[in-house]
């Protein structure tokens, strides 16, 4: 399981093996940041209208994009590590603060 911190468009994914991936919102998606702190564009996940990306979270091996146009588009799109959209959910206004629940 991963824990996510979202601060100023940076997404840090902490995994059990202490390996850390840091992503940044970038051109309608989330791109990995390299050791030199440069955006690695070829690893970008998601490709949405940048003005509609309201929130991004990482969980497990997926990236969750909260999208809105502040009127009738309010969705969460789920993208896997292969940059394939694997799920889409219609929600209420301003889809942010995504939470995850697992049954025991």
C-alpha positions as CSV (number, residue, x, y, z in Angstrom):
1,X,0.0,0.0,0.0
2,X,1.2,3.5,-0.7
3,X,0.7,6.7,1.2
4,X,0.3,10.0,-0.7
5,X,1.2,13.6,0.2
6,X,0.0,16.3,-2.2
7,X,1.7,19.7,-1.7
8,X,2.0,22.4,-4.3
9,X,1.4,20.0,-7.2
10,X,4.0,17.5,-6.0
11,X,2.9,13.9,-5.4
12,X,5.2,11.7,-3.4
13,X,4.4,7.9,-3.4
14,X,5.9,6.1,-0.4
15,X,6.1,2.3,-0.7
16,X,7.0,-0.3,1.8
17,X,10.5,-0.9,0.4
18,X,11.3,2.8,1.1
19,X,11.6,3.5,-2.7
20,X,10.2,7.0,-3.3
21,X,8.8,8.2,-6.6
22,X,8.1,11.9,-6.8
23,X,5.6,13.1,-9.5
24,X,4.6,16.6,-10.4
25,X,1.5,17.7,-12.2
26,X,2.5,18.4,-15.8
27,X,0.6,19.3,-18.9
28,X,-2.6,17.6,-17.9
29,X,-1.0,14.6,-16.3
30,X,1.6,13.6,-13.7
31,X,5.3,13.2,-14.6
32,X,8.1,11.6,-12.7
33,X,10.8,13.9,-11.4
34,X,14.4,12.7,-11.8
35,X,17.3,12.8,-9.4
36,X,18.3,16.1,-11.0
37,X,14.8,17.5,-10.3
38,X,13.9,17.7,-13.9
39,X,10.6,16.5,-15.2
40,X,10.9,13.2,-17.1
41,X,8.3,13.9,-19.8
42,X,8.3,10.5,-21.4
43,X,7.1,8.9,-18.2
44,X,4.0,11.2,-17.9
45,X,0.8,9.4,-16.8
46,X,-2.5,10.8,-17.9
47,X,-3.3,13.2,-20.7
48,X,-6.2,15.5,-19.8
49,X,-7.0,19.1,-20.4
50,X,-4.7,20.9,-18.0
51,X,-7.3,23.5,-16.9
52,X,-9.6,20.6,-15.9
53,X,-7.2,18.8,-13.6
54,X,-8.4,19.7,-10.1
55,X,-6.6,17.0,-8.1
56,X,-4.2,14.1,-8.5
57,X,-3.4,11.3,-6.1
58,X,-1.3,8.2,-6.4
59,X,-2.4,4.9,-4.7
60,X,-0.8,1.6,-5.3
61,X,0.3,1.4,-8.9
62,X,-2.4,3.8,-10.1
63,X,-2.8,7.6,-10.5
64,X,-6.2,9.1,-9.8
65,X,-7.1,12.4,-11.6
66,X,-10.0,14.5,-10.3
67,X,-11.3,16.4,-13.3
68,X,-13.8,19.3,-13.4
69,X,-14.8,22.1,-15.7
70,X,-16.6,23.7,-12.7
71,X,-20.1,23.0,-14.2
72,X,-21.0,19.6,-15.7
73,X,-17.8,17.6,-15.9
74,X,-16.8,16.1,-12.5
75,X,-15.0,12.8,-12.8
76,X,-12.2,10.8,-11.4
77,X,-10.1,8.9,-14.0
78,X,-7.8,6.1,-12.9
79,X,-4.6,5.5,-14.9
80,X,-2.3,2.5,-14.5
81,X,1.5,2.5,-14.7
82,X,1.2,1.7,-18.5
83,X,-0.7,5.0,-19.0
84,X,-3.9,3.1,-19.7
85,X,-7.1,4.6,-18.3
86,X,-8.6,1.7,-16.4
87,X,-11.6,3.3,-14.7
88,X,-13.8,6.4,-14.8
89,X,-16.3,7.6,-12.2
90,X,-18.8,10.4,-12.4
91,X,-19.0,12.4,-9.2
92,X,-20.3,15.6,-7.7
93,X,-18.7,19.0,-8.0
94,X,-14.9,19.4,-7.5
95,X,-13.6,15.8,-7.2
96,X,-10.7,16.2,-4.8
97,X,-9.5,14.7,-1.5
98,X,-9.8,11.1,-2.7
99,X,-9.9,8.5,0.0
100,X,-9.3,4.7,-0.2
101,X,-11.0,2.1,1.9
102,X,-10.1,-1.6,2.1
103,X,-12.1,-4.3,3.7
104,X,-10.4,-6.6,6.2
